[in-house]
Amino acid sequence: MLIDIIKSLNKEEKRFFKIFSKRTLDNQERKDLILFDEISKSGELINEKELFKKLNLDKKNNFYQLKNRLYKEINKSMLIQHHQ
């Protein structure tokens, strides 16, 4: 579901999300933004093992928590963007 949502975002929505995400932390190594970029760039299939390596995750549960956080952040971003 997260993959479908990210793939359906237009260029303006993706840009707004990235700006929205960096509003509090300007850390270049944010794992949620790395995951967002990897999903945006990839095709339909995503290799979770490769993502584990790129994100330096040690447990599968951490990956699911990260995906959940990204999902919530995208929802917040979309609400704010389209409410204005």
C-alpha positions in Angstrom: 0.0 0.0 0.0 2.8 2.4 0.8 4.5 1.7 -2.5 1.2 2.5 -4.3 0.8 5.7 -2.5 4.4 6.9 -3.2 4.1 5.9 -6.9 0.8 7.9 -7.2 2.3 11.1 -5.9 3.0 13.8 -8.5 6.2 15.8 -8.7 4.8 18.7 -6.6 3.6 16.4 -3.9 6.9 14.6 -3.6 8.7 17.9 -3.4 6.3 19.2 -0.7 6.8 16.0 1.3 10.6 16.3 1.3 10.4 19.9 2.4 7.8 19.0 5.0 10.0 16.1 6.3 13.0 18.3 6.8 11.1 20.9 8.8 12.5 19.7 12.1 15.6 17.7 11.4 18.0 18.5 8.7 19.9 15.3 9.0 21.1 13.9 5.6 20.9 10.3 6.8 17.2 10.1 7.6 16.1 6.6 7.0 12.5 7.4 6.2 13.7 9.8 3.4 16.1 7.2 2.1 13.2 4.7 2.0 11.0 7.2 0.2 13.7 7.9 -2.4 14.3 4.2 -3.0 10.6 3.4 -3.5 10.2 6.5 -5.7 13.1 5.4 -8.0 12.4 1.7 -8.1 10.0 -0.2 -10.3 7.1 -2.3 -9.1 9.3 -4.8 -7.2 11.4 -3.7 -4.3 14.2 -5.9 -2.9 13.8 -5.7 0.9 17.2 -7.3 1.5 18.9 -4.5 -0.4 16.9 -1.9 1.5 17.9 -3.5 4.8 21.6 -3.0 3.8 21.1 0.6 2.6 19.2 1.5 5.8 21.4 -0.4 8.2 18.5 -2.2 9.8 19.1 -5.2 11.9 15.6 -6.4 12.6 12.6 -6.9 10.3 10.4 -5.2 12.9 12.5 -2.0 12.5 11.7 -2.0 8.8 8.0 -2.3 9.4 8.1 0.5 11.9 10.0 2.7 9.4 7.5 2.0 6.7 4.7 2.9 9.2 6.3 6.1 10.1 6.8 7.0 6.5 3.2 6.3 5.8 2.1 8.6 8.6 4.4 11.4 7.5 3.1 11.2 3.9 -0.4 11.4 5.2 0.4 14.5 7.3 2.1 16.1 4.4 -0.8 15.5 2.0 -3.3 16.9 4.5 -1.3 20.0 5.1 -0.6 20.5 1.4 -4.1 20.1 0.2 -5.7 21.9 3.1 -4.0 25.2 2.2 
